[in-house]
Amino acid sequence: MIKNNILQDRSQIYNLFNKKKKDDQILFKYRLKITDKKRLKKLTRDVIYKCLYKNYKKKFKLHKNYLEKYQEHIFNLPNITPNGAFNCTPEIAKEFNKLHKFYLKLLKNHKILNNLNTATNLVLRLKKGRQDVNLDKRKYATSKIHSDAWNGQVCDAICMTMVDGDVRNNSVEYYCPINPSKNILKKINNFDDGSKLYEKLKPLGIAQEGVCNIFDQICLHRTFQRKSSPRVSIDFGISFKRKKNIKDHYIKNSNRYKYYNLSEWKKLNYLNIKKFKFSLLDLERKYK
């Protein structure tokens, strides 16, 4: 594989955003204040509890380890995808809006917000504590080493925060590809094929609870679960304001995701997002 400067090119995207970064840095970490961690946990819990109440027509008692205690109920909700995305529905749009507004505050406090150009909606993601062999075989299984660019994301980076649950044993591992191919950011049919796009991997660490991780699309990653309990995280795609002469190496061959400019994203109302128009009952009937 021919050595190229794609890592340095990608890292330059963040020159305006982080002037103290290293030349080839592709992962940035921001530790949240204790009060912000608690608030983020509460708002996330509110979304899940509201969904449980609306779907099962009964109240669930507050519990410190609610993800483990109610996991059978949670993972049988109709708005959870095989990869763990906990999609918004009209019943919980109000709670999603509160979570979104709080995330705006977090990004503003860490001087990230006004450096953004575009962003996707927030994705609440729940992962079971045990691996599912059948799910792991799926072509875009998050347990496989991958870039989100490989399934159609054409943004600069992913913003991810581990919020609650057994994060120590159920989290995400980050890697830097050594001598990546010039095509490493193209969409591919199966994450397994991605191993052909680099020579080897350098570990960059593991996502920790209460840390906002911003990692470039060239920063490969995967979910890992080792005899653990469930966890919940938040992730979404973002792109940064930049100088026009920076080469990004995108191969923009997918319209899978919706990107909002910063002014739109600041006012985003999840009740008005078209893909979230289906109620819990609609989804139950659709996937029965």
Protein Blocks (a to p, Z undefined) as FASTA:
>chain_A
ZZdfklmmmmmmmmmmmmmbcfklcbdcddddfklmmmmmmmmmmmmmmmmmmmnopacd
ddfklmmmmmmmmmmcfkbcfkopacddfklmmmmmmmmmmmmmmmmmnommmmpfbdcd
dddddddfbdcfklmmpmklckbgcdfklnopacfbdcdddfbdjfkloccdddddehia
fklmcccfbfklmmmmcfbdcdebjcdehiacdddfklgcddddehiadddddddddddd
ddfklcehiacfbfkbccddfklmmmocfklpmklmpcfklmmmmmZZ
